[in-house]
Amino acid sequence: MTGPELLNEAVAQLYASDLDVFTELRGVLAARARAAGDASAAKTIAGLRKPTRSAWVINQLVRSDPGVPSRLAALGDELRGAEAALDGARIRELSLARRQLTSDLVRDALAMSGQDPPPAALREEVTATLGAALADPQVAGQLAAGTLVRAAQPAGFGSGVAALALGSPGAGRSPAPKPAEPASPVRPRAERDRAERERAESERERAEAEQARSRAIAEAGQAAADADRAAVAAVKAEREQESAVRLAEERLGEARQRLAEARLQARRAKSAQREALKAVGRLQIAAPGSSPER
């Protein structure tokens, strides 16, 4: 794996990880890069900044739904075009779409925070960052990388857009008045009741679907966090086993050396024993009064 590939993989793994293991995992990934012989990548990884909680939940949102930045950027382009054209009616329409999109994305992001209910400050920072991405293409580009480290503040779509959206005097072209709609005939009570029931049922189903989606997002985030913790534990276990193997190999080498020395000493002792026995035999033959065998 090349240096850039190693770095990109580490960045993706780090910013997708659970916030609680960020610092520990960063050290593990930097050590892995050093072990691979890439000191430059190791230094860069070690210097990666830990995101704030609001930046982290937005990173998780973007990684779970990569289309978020393009949706924000597209709506932002439309709003800027409507503002340049001083089209009040279009700006009102797009402002409603902006509020709806921001509300949906804030809800999805906060579902990943693991906090119920999420703090007001967290909600405000997530909302502000998404608004900044919608107003500024550069922020939207940073959002797309999924590596935000802090919240951003919106810039743009200010008083001019608000004035056009609200139809203030002198704020551009005034929209043509809508023709009066004909009064609806009074519907029978049974029909009204049925329509109310159908609307209530539709709203209930929509609420249940949103709850199920939020739960799925939260469960996916939890599963990712569990996987990250398991990865950190596995890397630790791998390093511990490597250390244990090295120690065992060193001890085995020492034991083999001691065995070789013991064998050498045993051979020397046996040789000395044989020489001693020979010497005893020669002395017995040469002793006075001894006679050779006939």
C-alpha beads as a LAMMPS data file, in Angstrom:
LAMMPS data file: protein, C-alpha beads

294 atoms
293 bonds

1 atom types
1 bond types

-500.0 500.0 xlo xhi
-500.0 500.0 ylo yhi
-500.0 500.0 zlo zhi

Masses

1 110.0

Atoms # bond

1 1 1 0.000 0.000 0.000
2 1 1 1.402 3.413 -0.991
3 1 1 1.791 6.351 1.406
4 1 1 -1.291 8.274 0.132
5 1 1 -3.409 5.113 0.191
6 1 1 -2.289 4.351 3.746
7 1 1 -3.113 7.897 4.835
8 1 1 -6.514 7.981 3.100
9 1 1 -7.505 4.659 4.643
10 1 1 -6.470 5.852 8.108
11 1 1 -8.407 9.133 7.733
12 1 1 -11.545 7.305 6.572
13 1 1 -11.331 4.810 9.439
14 1 1 -10.596 7.469 12.041
15 1 1 -13.384 9.931 11.170
16 1 1 -15.917 7.121 10.787
17 1 1 -15.029 5.743 14.228
18 1 1 -16.813 6.322 17.507
19 1 1 -15.834 9.633 19.066
20 1 1 -14.895 7.965 22.366
21 1 1 -12.134 5.880 20.734
22 1 1 -10.829 8.605 18.387
23 1 1 -7.657 9.428 20.317
24 1 1 -6.733 5.805 21.017
25 1 1 -7.411 4.714 17.434
26 1 1 -5.387 7.646 16.091
27 1 1 -2.362 6.404 18.054
28 1 1 -2.838 2.860 16.774
29 1 1 -3.110 4.013 13.136
30 1 1 -0.059 6.280 13.458
31 1 1 1.934 3.383 14.941
32 1 1 0.819 1.141 12.098
33 1 1 2.042 3.708 9.545
34 1 1 5.410 3.935 11.319
35 1 1 5.670 0.147 11.331
36 1 1 4.996 0.208 7.574
37 1 1 7.979 2.550 7.162
38 1 1 5.987 5.682 6.295
39 1 1 7.075 8.281 8.839
40 1 1 5.415 11.134 6.929
41 1 1 1.990 9.462 6.947
42 1 1 2.450 8.552 10.621
43 1 1 3.153 12.203 11.485
44 1 1 0.112 13.401 9.511
45 1 1 -2.171 10.816 11.154
46 1 1 -0.904 11.707 14.629
47 1 1 -1.757 15.363 13.928
48 1 1 -5.373 14.748 12.843
49 1 1 -7.730 16.744 15.070
50 1 1 -10.516 15.177 17.078
51 1 1 -13.907 16.575 15.960
52 1 1 -16.400 18.214 18.267
53 1 1 -19.583 16.297 18.976
54 1 1 -21.574 18.397 16.467
55 1 1 -18.941 17.940 13.737
56 1 1 -18.803 14.212 14.487
57 1 1 -22.565 13.642 14.083
58 1 1 -22.505 15.531 10.763
59 1 1 -19.583 13.374 9.593
60 1 1 -21.610 10.270 10.448
61 1 1 -24.635 11.690 8.608
62 1 1 -22.600 12.323 5.455
63 1 1 -20.965 8.897 5.599
64 1 1 -24.356 7.204 5.983
65 1 1 -25.913 9.332 3.211
66 1 1 -23.240 10.644 0.758
67 1 1 -25.898 12.560 -1.197
68 1 1 -26.408 15.118 1.603
69 1 1 -23.694 17.609 0.465
70 1 1 -24.923 17.632 -3.151
71 1 1 -28.519 18.236 -2.011
72 1 1 -27.405 21.168 0.115
73 1 1 -25.210 22.572 -2.655
74 1 1 -27.970 22.254 -5.292
75 1 1 -30.541 24.038 -3.132
76 1 1 -27.976 26.709 -2.270
77 1 1 -27.300 27.331 -5.978
78 1 1 -31.035 27.702 -6.627
79 1 1 -31.403 30.186 -3.771
80 1 1 -28.477 32.269 -5.001
81 1 1 -29.940 32.285 -8.500
82 1 1 -33.350 33.386 -7.206
83 1 1 -31.721 36.110 -5.093
84 1 1 -29.768 37.397 -8.091
85 1 1 -32.977 37.474 -10.141
86 1 1 -34.891 39.209 -7.311
87 1 1 -37.600 36.570 -7.742
88 1 1 -39.580 36.842 -4.520
89 1 1 -42.023 34.051 -5.294
90 1 1 -39.232 31.610 -6.115
91 1 1 -37.278 32.635 -3.014
92 1 1 -40.302 31.989 -0.798
93 1 1 -40.684 28.545 -2.339
94 1 1 -36.994 27.713 -1.952
95 1 1 -36.899 29.080 1.605
96 1 1 -39.601 26.618 2.581
97 1 1 -37.598 23.830 0.916
98 1 1 -34.476 24.949 2.784
99 1 1 -36.228 24.842 6.144
100 1 1 -37.657 21.392 5.411
101 1 1 -34.328 19.972 4.204
102 1 1 -32.432 21.432 7.159
103 1 1 -35.024 20.115 9.621
104 1 1 -34.850 16.604 8.117
105 1 1 -31.055 16.507 8.126
106 1 1 -30.781 17.868 11.681
107 1 1 -33.181 15.155 12.853
108 1 1 -31.184 12.417 11.097
109 1 1 -27.861 13.729 12.412
110 1 1 -29.066 14.031 16.018
111 1 1 -30.410 10.467 15.859
112 1 1 -26.762 9.380 15.606
113 1 1 -25.627 11.364 18.651
114 1 1 -26.623 8.658 21.138
115 1 1 -28.181 11.349 23.354
116 1 1 -31.924 11.414 23.966
117 1 1 -32.907 14.163 24.019
118 1 1 -29.865 15.815 22.388
119 1 1 -28.607 19.014 24.064
120 1 1 -29.917 22.294 22.677
121 1 1 -26.363 23.484 21.980
122 1 1 -25.695 20.397 19.866
123 1 1 -28.865 20.989 17.857
124 1 1 -27.918 24.632 17.295
125 1 1 -24.398 23.785 16.104
126 1 1 -25.614 21.059 13.737
127 1 1 -28.279 23.406 12.332
128 1 1 -25.739 26.222 11.869
129 1 1 -23.227 23.956 10.124
130 1 1 -25.805 22.595 7.690
131 1 1 -26.951 26.152 7.018
132 1 1 -23.369 27.175 6.321
133 1 1 -22.956 24.264 3.888
134 1 1 -26.137 25.317 2.117
135 1 1 -25.010 28.938 1.819
136 1 1 -21.329 28.350 0.994
137 1 1 -20.195 25.823 -1.682
138 1 1 -16.759 25.659 -0.034
139 1 1 -18.290 24.505 3.261
140 1 1 -20.425 22.012 1.326
141 1 1 -17.205 20.618 -0.179
142 1 1 -15.639 20.254 3.256
143 1 1 -18.814 18.565 4.462
144 1 1 -18.602 16.049 1.610
145 1 1 -15.207 14.824 2.838
146 1 1 -16.778 13.685 6.125
147 1 1 -13.841 15.054 8.123
148 1 1 -15.259 18.170 9.817
149 1 1 -13.575 18.983 13.127
150 1 1 -15.786 21.853 14.325
151 1 1 -19.118 23.530 13.659
152 1 1 -19.421 26.226 10.985
153 1 1 -21.480 29.398 10.942
154 1 1 -23.762 30.258 8.004
155 1 1 -22.937 33.202 5.777
156 1 1 -25.333 34.409 3.081
157 1 1 -29.056 34.197 2.454
158 1 1 -29.473 37.056 4.904
159 1 1 -31.819 40.012 5.087
160 1 1 -32.200 40.392 1.321
161 1 1 -33.533 36.898 0.893
162 1 1 -35.675 37.202 4.003
163 1 1 -37.190 40.439 2.735
164 1 1 -37.981 38.911 -0.645
165 1 1 -39.350 35.789 0.971
166 1 1 -41.616 37.856 3.210
167 1 1 -42.660 40.176 0.378
168 1 1 -41.409 43.381 2.085
169 1 1 -41.948 46.685 0.217
170 1 1 -39.079 47.569 -2.117
171 1 1 -37.562 44.074 -1.926
172 1 1 -37.778 43.353 -5.638
173 1 1 -40.565 42.303 -7.922
174 1 1 -43.823 41.702 -6.104
175 1 1 -45.544 38.493 -7.070
176 1 1 -48.751 38.775 -9.040
177 1 1 -51.832 38.481 -6.824
178 1 1 -53.395 35.062 -6.799
179 1 1 -56.919 34.824 -8.191
180 1 1 -59.542 34.145 -5.597
181 1 1 -60.331 30.487 -5.288
182 1 1 -63.973 29.497 -5.462
183 1 1 -65.490 28.517 -2.179
184 1 1 -65.589 24.792 -1.602
185 1 1 -69.042 23.323 -1.200
186 1 1 -69.874 21.986 2.226
187 1 1 -69.100 18.297 2.250
188 1 1 -71.320 15.817 3.990
189 1 1 -70.309 15.058 7.570
190 1 1 -69.523 11.393 6.801
191 1 1 -67.172 12.434 3.997
192 1 1 -65.416 14.950 6.246
193 1 1 -65.040 12.355 8.996
194 1 1 -63.611 9.827 6.534
195 1 1 -61.138 12.387 5.209
196 1 1 -60.067 13.236 8.765
197 1 1 -59.547 9.566 9.582
198 1 1 -57.536 9.011 6.418
199 1 1 -55.384 12.047 7.154
200 1 1 -54.812 10.935 10.740
201 1 1 -53.907 7.420 9.563
202 1 1 -51.499 8.838 6.973
203 1 1 -49.835 11.042 9.571
204 1 1 -49.554 8.109 11.987
205 1 1 -47.955 5.912 9.338
206 1 1 -45.550 8.698 8.397
207 1 1 -44.602 9.216 12.054
208 1 1 -44.039 5.477 12.526
209 1 1 -41.899 5.341 9.383
210 1 1 -39.811 8.282 10.629
211 1 1 -39.360 6.622 14.014
212 1 1 -38.305 3.359 12.373
213 1 1 -35.836 5.240 10.171
214 1 1 -34.398 7.104 13.156
215 1 1 -34.023 3.832 15.060
216 1 1 -32.314 2.218 12.078
217 1 1 -29.895 5.124 11.792
218 1 1 -29.138 4.993 15.515
219 1 1 -28.640 1.216 15.412
220 1 1 -26.329 1.531 12.409
221 1 1 -24.322 4.175 14.237
222 1 1 -24.098 1.953 17.317
223 1 1 -23.022 -1.012 15.190
224 1 1 -20.304 1.114 13.606
225 1 1 -19.140 2.248 17.051
226 1 1 -19.059 -1.357 18.289
227 1 1 -17.073 -2.388 15.226
228 1 1 -14.580 0.416 15.841
229 1 1 -14.098 -0.635 19.452
230 1 1 -13.642 -4.237 18.343
231 1 1 -11.058 -3.118 15.775
232 1 1 -9.107 -1.208 18.430
233 1 1 -9.208 -4.241 20.751
234 1 1 -8.104 -6.545 17.927
235 1 1 -5.167 -4.305 17.051
236 1 1 -4.139 -4.228 20.718
237 1 1 -4.398 -8.018 20.957
238 1 1 -2.353 -8.394 17.776
239 1 1 0.413 -6.177 19.154
240 1 1 0.396 -8.040 22.474
241 1 1 0.656 -11.393 20.695
242 1 1 3.497 -10.116 18.526
243 1 1 5.348 -9.023 21.673
244 1 1 4.677 -12.411 23.299
245 1 1 5.992 -14.252 20.220
246 1 1 9.145 -12.122 20.135
247 1 1 9.745 -12.778 23.835
248 1 1 9.161 -16.527 23.364
249 1 1 11.574 -16.591 20.425
250 1 1 14.207 -14.773 22.472
251 1 1 13.771 -17.223 25.354
252 1 1 13.902 -20.187 22.974
253 1 1 17.152 -18.886 21.510
254 1 1 18.635 -18.507 24.970
255 1 1 17.503 -22.047 25.932
256 1 1 19.068 -23.486 22.784
257 1 1 22.327 -21.708 23.577
258 1 1 22.317 -23.111 27.103
259 1 1 21.590 -26.596 25.730
260 1 1 24.508 -26.367 23.322
261 1 1 26.821 -25.274 26.140
262 1 1 25.573 -28.130 28.394
263 1 1 26.193 -30.685 25.616
264 1 1 29.697 -29.335 25.075
265 1 1 30.432 -29.583 28.803
266 1 1 29.055 -33.138 28.871
267 1 1 31.326 -34.177 25.980
268 1 1 34.325 -32.625 27.706
269 1 1 33.449 -34.360 30.996
270 1 1 33.124 -37.753 29.254
271 1 1 36.454 -37.226 27.488
272 1 1 38.104 -36.325 30.774
273 1 1 36.536 -39.401 32.373
274 1 1 37.987 -41.679 29.673
275 1 1 41.431 -40.117 30.050
276 1 1 41.285 -40.587 33.807
277 1 1 40.365 -44.267 33.479
278 1 1 43.226 -44.809 31.067
279 1 1 45.629 -43.154 33.482
280 1 1 44.407 -45.378 36.354
281 1 1 44.957 -48.462 34.197
282 1 1 48.506 -47.447 33.309
283 1 1 49.342 -46.818 36.958
284 1 1 48.032 -50.204 38.005
285 1 1 50.186 -51.965 35.390
286 1 1 53.281 -50.084 36.443
287 1 1 52.817 -50.673 40.194
288 1 1 55.668 -52.698 42.047
289 1 1 55.063 -56.425 42.413
290 1 1 52.685 -56.544 39.542
291 1 1 53.434 -59.211 37.007
292 1 1 52.352 -59.372 33.435
293 1 1 49.867 -62.035 32.552
294 1 1 51.232 -65.148 30.966

Bonds

1 1 1 2
2 1 2 3
3 1 3 4
4 1 4 5
5 1 5 6
6 1 6 7
7 1 7 8
8 1 8 9
9 1 9 10
10 1 10 11
11 1 11 12
12 1 12 13
13 1 13 14
14 1 14 15
15 1 15 16
16 1 16 17
17 1 17 18
18 1 18 19
19 1 19 20
20 1 20 21
21 1 21 22
22 1 22 23
23 1 23 24
24 1 24 25
25 1 25 26
26 1 26 27
27 1 27 28
28 1 28 29
29 1 29 30
30 1 30 31
31 1 31 32
32 1 32 33
33 1 33 34
34 1 34 35
35 1 35 36
36 1 36 37
37 1 37 38
38 1 38 39
39 1 39 40
40 1 40 41
41 1 41 42
42 1 42 43
43 1 43 44
44 1 44 45
45 1 45 46
46 1 46 47
47 1 47 48
48 1 48 49
49 1 49 50
50 1 50 51
51 1 51 52
52 1 52 53
53 1 53 54
54 1 54 55
55 1 55 56
56 1 56 57
57 1 57 58
58 1 58 59
59 1 59 60
60 1 60 61
61 1 61 62
62 1 62 63
63 1 63 64
64 1 64 65
65 1 65 66
66 1 66 67
67 1 67 68
68 1 68 69
69 1 69 70
70 1 70 71
71 1 71 72
72 1 72 73
73 1 73 74
74 1 74 75
75 1 75 76
76 1 76 77
77 1 77 78
78 1 78 79
79 1 79 80
80 1 80 81
81 1 81 82
82 1 82 83
83 1 83 84
84 1 84 85
85 1 85 86
86 1 86 87
87 1 87 88
88 1 88 89
89 1 89 90
90 1 90 91
91 1 91 92
92 1 92 93
93 1 93 94
94 1 94 95
95 1 95 96
96 1 96 97
97 1 97 98
98 1 98 99
99 1 99 100
100 1 100 101
101 1 101 102
102 1 102 103
103 1 103 104
104 1 104 105
105 1 105 106
106 1 106 107
107 1 107 108
108 1 108 109
109 1 109 110
110 1 110 111
111 1 111 112
112 1 112 113
113 1 113 114
114 1 114 115
115 1 115 116
116 1 116 117
117 1 117 118
118 1 118 119
119 1 119 120
120 1 120 121
121 1 121 122
122 1 122 123
123 1 123 124
124 1 124 125
125 1 125 126
126 1 126 127
127 1 127 128
128 1 128 129
129 1 129 130
130 1 130 131
131 1 131 132
132 1 132 133
133 1 133 134
134 1 134 135
135 1 135 136
136 1 136 137
137 1 137 138
138 1 138 139
139 1 139 140
140 1 140 141
141 1 141 142
142 1 142 143
143 1 143 144
144 1 144 145
145 1 145 146
146 1 146 147
147 1 147 148
148 1 148 149
149 1 149 150
150 1 150 151
151 1 151 152
152 1 152 153
153 1 153 154
154 1 154 155
155 1 155 156
156 1 156 157
157 1 157 158
158 1 158 159
159 1 159 160
160 1 160 161
161 1 161 162
162 1 162 163
163 1 163 164
164 1 164 165
165 1 165 166
166 1 166 167
167 1 167 168
168 1 168 169
169 1 169 170
170 1 170 171
171 1 171 172
172 1 172 173
173 1 173 174
174 1 174 175
175 1 175 176
176 1 176 177
177 1 177 178
178 1 178 179
179 1 179 180
180 1 180 181
181 1 181 182
182 1 182 183
183 1 183 184
184 1 184 185
185 1 185 186
186 1 186 187
187 1 187 188
188 1 188 189
189 1 189 190
190 1 190 191
191 1 191 192
192 1 192 193
193 1 193 194
194 1 194 195
195 1 195 196
196 1 196 197
197 1 197 198
198 1 198 199
199 1 199 200
200 1 200 201
201 1 201 202
202 1 202 203
203 1 203 204
204 1 204 205
205 1 205 206
206 1 206 207
207 1 207 208
208 1 208 209
209 1 209 210
210 1 210 211
211 1 211 212
212 1 212 213
213 1 213 214
214 1 214 215
215 1 215 216
216 1 216 217
217 1 217 218
218 1 218 219
219 1 219 220
220 1 220 221
221 1 221 222
222 1 222 223
223 1 223 224
224 1 224 225
225 1 225 226
226 1 226 227
227 1 227 228
228 1 228 229
229 1 229 230
230 1 230 231
231 1 231 232
232 1 232 233
233 1 233 234
234 1 234 235
235 1 235 236
236 1 236 237
237 1 237 238
238 1 238 239
239 1 239 240
240 1 240 241
241 1 241 242
242 1 242 243
243 1 243 244
244 1 244 245
245 1 245 246
246 1 246 247
247 1 247 248
248 1 248 249
249 1 249 250
250 1 250 251
251 1 251 252
252 1 252 253
253 1 253 254
254 1 254 255
255 1 255 256
256 1 256 257
257 1 257 258
258 1 258 259
259 1 259 260
260 1 260 261
261 1 261 262
262 1 262 263
263 1 263 264
264 1 264 265
265 1 265 266
266 1 266 267
267 1 267 268
268 1 268 269
269 1 269 270
270 1 270 271
271 1 271 272
272 1 272 273
273 1 273 274
274 1 274 275
275 1 275 276
276 1 276 277
277 1 277 278
278 1 278 279
279 1 279 280
280 1 280 281
281 1 281 282
282 1 282 283
283 1 283 284
284 1 284 285
285 1 285 286
286 1 286 287
287 1 287 288
288 1 288 289
289 1 289 290
290 1 290 291
291 1 291 292
292 1 292 293
293 1 293 294
